[in-house]
């Protein structure tokens, strides 16, 4: 091979090396951009999940308060029903009582009941 051919071959190899370096640099830039976009999406989805959990927490607090209200009203109604019976009134049936005393048990049993009936 003569010197001109070797020189041209070296130039081609150098140009290929330059092109490959450019492709690699572009790839790294695009990878960094995609990673940044995915991190933004991840943070947005994380906020959505946090919001869902906060909503669940709020509903559970409301549920806990309602269970306590139910227990109080049920107790009051039981006393009133007993007094009415003592006064000679026909006994009225009380509404269904709670299936448990603890809020956690009440919620768990109500969930089971709703699932059994296909409501959730």
C-alpha positions as CSV (number, residue, x, y, z in Angstrom):
1,X,0.0,0.0,0.0
2,X,1.4,3.4,-0.9
3,X,1.6,6.4,1.4
4,X,-1.4,8.2,-0.2
5,X,-3.7,5.2,0.4
6,X,-2.5,4.8,4.0
7,X,-3.1,8.6,4.5
8,X,-6.6,8.3,3.1
9,X,-7.3,5.3,5.2
10,X,-6.0,7.1,8.3
11,X,-8.3,10.1,7.5
12,X,-11.3,7.8,7.1
13,X,-10.5,6.1,10.4
14,X,-10.1,9.5,12.1
15,X,-13.4,10.7,10.6
16,X,-15.2,7.5,11.8
17,X,-13.7,8.1,15.2
18,X,-15.0,11.7,15.2
19,X,-18.4,10.6,14.0
20,X,-18.6,7.8,16.7
21,X,-17.6,10.3,19.4
22,X,-20.4,12.6,18.2
23,X,-22.9,9.8,18.2
24,X,-21.9,8.8,21.7
25,X,-22.1,12.4,23.0
26,X,-25.6,12.8,21.4
27,X,-26.7,9.5,23.0
28,X,-25.5,10.6,26.4
29,X,-27.3,14.0,26.1
30,X,-30.5,12.2,25.0
31,X,-30.2,9.7,27.8
32,X,-29.8,12.6,30.3
33,X,-32.9,14.4,28.9
34,X,-35.0,11.2,29.1
35,X,-33.8,10.5,32.6
36,X,-34.8,14.1,33.7
37,X,-38.2,13.7,32.1
38,X,-38.7,10.4,33.8
39,X,-37.7,11.9,37.1
40,X,-40.3,14.6,36.7
41,X,-43.0,12.1,35.8
42,X,-41.9,10.0,38.8
43,X,-42.3,12.9,41.1
44,X,-45.7,13.8,39.7
45,X,-46.9,10.2,40.2
46,X,-45.4,10.1,43.7
47,X,-47.5,13.2,44.5
48,X,-50.6,11.6,43.1
49,X,-50.0,8.5,45.3
50,X,-49.4,10.7,48.4
51,X,-52.7,12.5,47.6
52,X,-54.5,9.2,47.4
53,X,-53.0,8.1,50.8
54,X,-54.0,11.4,52.3
55,X,-57.5,10.9,51.0
56,X,-57.6,7.4,52.5
57,X,-56.4,8.7,55.8
58,X,-59.1,11.4,55.8
59,X,-61.8,8.9,55.0
60,X,-60.6,6.6,57.8
61,X,-60.6,9.5,60.3
62,X,-64.2,10.3,59.2
63,X,-65.1,6.6,59.4
64,X,-63.7,6.5,62.9
65,X,-65.7,9.5,64.0
66,X,-68.9,8.0,62.4
67,X,-68.3,4.7,64.3
68,X,-68.0,6.6,67.5
69,X,-71.2,8.5,66.7
70,X,-73.0,5.3,65.8
71,X,-72.0,3.7,69.1
72,X,-73.2,6.7,71.1
73,X,-76.5,7.0,69.3
74,X,-77.1,3.2,69.4
75,X,-76.5,3.3,73.2
76,X,-78.9,6.3,73.6
77,X,-81.5,4.5,71.4
78,X,-81.1,1.3,73.4
79,X,-81.8,3.2,76.7
80,X,-84.8,4.9,75.1
81,X,-86.2,1.6,73.8
82,X,-85.9,0.1,77.3
83,X,-87.6,3.1,78.8
84,X,-90.4,2.8,76.3
85,X,-90.9,-0.8,77.1
86,X,-91.0,0.0,80.8
87,X,-93.8,2.5,80.0
88,X,-95.7,-0.3,78.2
89,X,-94.9,0.6,74.6
90,X,-94.6,-2.2,72.0
91,X,-90.9,-3.1,71.7
92,X,-89.4,-1.7,68.5
93,X,-86.5,-3.5,67.0
94,X,-83.2,-1.6,67.2
95,X,-81.1,-1.1,64.1
96,X,-78.2,-3.5,63.5
97,X,-75.5,-3.0,66.0
98,X,-71.9,-2.7,65.1
99,X,-70.1,-6.0,64.5
100,X,-67.2,-5.1,66.9
101,X,-66.1,-2.6,69.4
102,X,-62.8,-1.4,67.9
103,X,-62.9,0.8,64.8
104,X,-60.4,-1.4,63.0
105,X,-62.6,-4.4,63.4
106,X,-65.7,-2.5,62.4
107,X,-64.0,-1.3,59.2
108,X,-62.6,-4.7,58.4
109,X,-65.9,-6.5,58.9
110,X,-67.8,-3.8,56.9
111,X,-65.3,-4.2,54.1
112,X,-65.8,-8.0,54.2
113,X,-69.5,-7.5,54.1
114,X,-69.4,-5.1,51.2
115,X,-67.1,-7.4,49.2
116,X,-69.3,-10.4,50.0
117,X,-72.3,-8.6,48.5
118,X,-70.2,-7.5,45.5
119,X,-70.5,-3.8,46.3
120,X,-66.7,-3.2,46.2
